C-alpha cells in the first residue's frame, strides 16, 4: 500500500507527522507511487470515455460495455501490481469478456446502429 502502517496515528500525532509519513511513502518511493498512479490515471481516462459512450450508445449496450471496467481493473492489477488471480476469477473474467463480445457482435450482425 502507498501509505504505511505508521499512518494509523495520524489524528493523534498532528499534521506534521502526517506530512512526513506521506513524504516518506509517496515522494521517496516513486516506484510504488507509479504502480498505483498508472492504474488510477487509466481509470480516469476510462471514466471519461464512458461518459462519451453514454452520449452515443443505447442504455443496454452502454451497461454491458461498462462491465469492461472490471476486466481492465483486473488486468492492471495483475500486470502492474503483480497480484495473483485464482482460476475461478480468471474464468469469470473470460466469461464477462465473452458476454460483452457476444452482445456487441449480435448488435453488429443485426445491423441495429443508432445514430441519434
C-alpha positions in Angstrom: 0.0 0.0 0.0 1.1 3.6 -0.6 0.5 4.7 3.0 2.4 2.7 5.5 1.2 1.2 8.7 2.8 4.1 10.5 -0.1 6.3 9.4 -2.5 4.7 12.0 -1.7 7.5 14.4 -2.4 10.4 12.1 -5.1 12.1 14.2 -3.3 11.8 17.5 0.1 13.0 16.2 -0.7 16.0 14.1 -0.4 17.3 10.6 3.4 17.5 10.7 3.7 13.8 11.3 1.1 13.1 8.7 3.1 15.1 6.1 6.3 13.4 6.9 4.7 10.0 6.5 3.2 11.0 3.2 6.6 12.3 2.0 8.3 9.1 3.0 5.7 6.8 1.4 4.8 8.8 -1.7 7.7 11.1 -2.7 10.6 9.0 -1.6 9.2 5.8 -3.1 8.3 6.8 -6.6 8.1 3.2 -8.0 5.3 2.3 -5.6 3.6 5.6 -6.4 3.8 4.8 -10.1 2.4 1.3 -9.6 -0.7 2.9 -8.0 -0.7 6.0 -10.2 -0.8 4.4 -13.6 -3.9 2.4 -13.0 -5.5 5.4 -11.4 -4.8 7.5 -14.5 -6.1 4.8 -16.8 -9.2 4.6 -14.6 -9.8 8.4 -15.0 -9.3 8.1 -18.8 -11.7 5.2 -18.9 -14.4 7.1 -16.9 -14.1 10.0 -19.3 -14.5 7.7 -22.3 -17.6 6.1 -20.6 -19.3 9.5 -20.4 -18.7 10.0 -24.1 -20.0 6.5 -24.8 -23.1 7.2 -22.7 -24.0 10.0 -25.1 -23.6 7.8 -28.2 -24.9 4.4 -27.2 -28.2 3.0 -26.2 -28.5 2.1 -22.5 -28.3 -1.7 -22.9 -25.1 -1.5 -24.9 -23.6 1.1 -22.6 -24.3 -1.0 -19.5 -22.8 -4.2 -21.0 -19.7 -2.3 -22.2 -19.4 -0.6 -18.8 -18.7 -4.1 -17.4 -15.3 -4.0 -19.2 -14.1 -1.7 -16.4 -14.0 -4.8 -14.2 -11.8 -6.6 -16.7 -9.4 -3.7 -17.2 -9.1 -3.2 -13.5 -8.2 -6.9 -13.0 -5.7 -6.8 -15.9 -4.0 -3.7 -14.4 -4.0 -5.4 -11.0 -2.2 -8.4 -12.4 0.1 -6.7 -14.8 1.2 -3.7 -12.9 0.7 -4.7 -9.2 1.7 -8.3 -9.5 -1.5 -9.6 -7.9 -2.5 -13.2 -8.3 -6.0 -14.1 -9.5 -7.5 -17.6 -8.9 -8.7 -19.9 -11.7 -12.3 -19.2 -10.9 -11.7 -15.4 -11.1 -10.0 -15.8 -14.5 -12.9 -17.9 -15.7 -15.3 -15.2 -14.5 -13.3 -12.5 -16.3 -13.2 -14.5 -19.5 -16.9 -15.2 -19.3 -17.5 -11.4 -18.8 -15.4 -10.6 -21.8 -17.1 -13.2 -23.9 -20.5 -11.8 -22.9 -19.6 -8.3 -23.8 -18.2 -9.6 -27.1 -21.4 -11.6 -27.9 -23.6 -8.6 -27.2 -21.5 -6.3 -29.4 -21.3 -8.9 -32.2 -25.1 -9.6 -32.0 -25.8 -5.9 -32.4 -23.3 -5.5 -35.3 -24.7 -8.5 -37.2 -28.3 -7.4 -36.8 -27.5 -4.0 -38.3 -29.0 -2.0 -35.4 -26.9 1.1 -35.4 -28.4 4.1 -33.7 -27.1 7.4 -35.0 -29.0 9.7 -32.7 
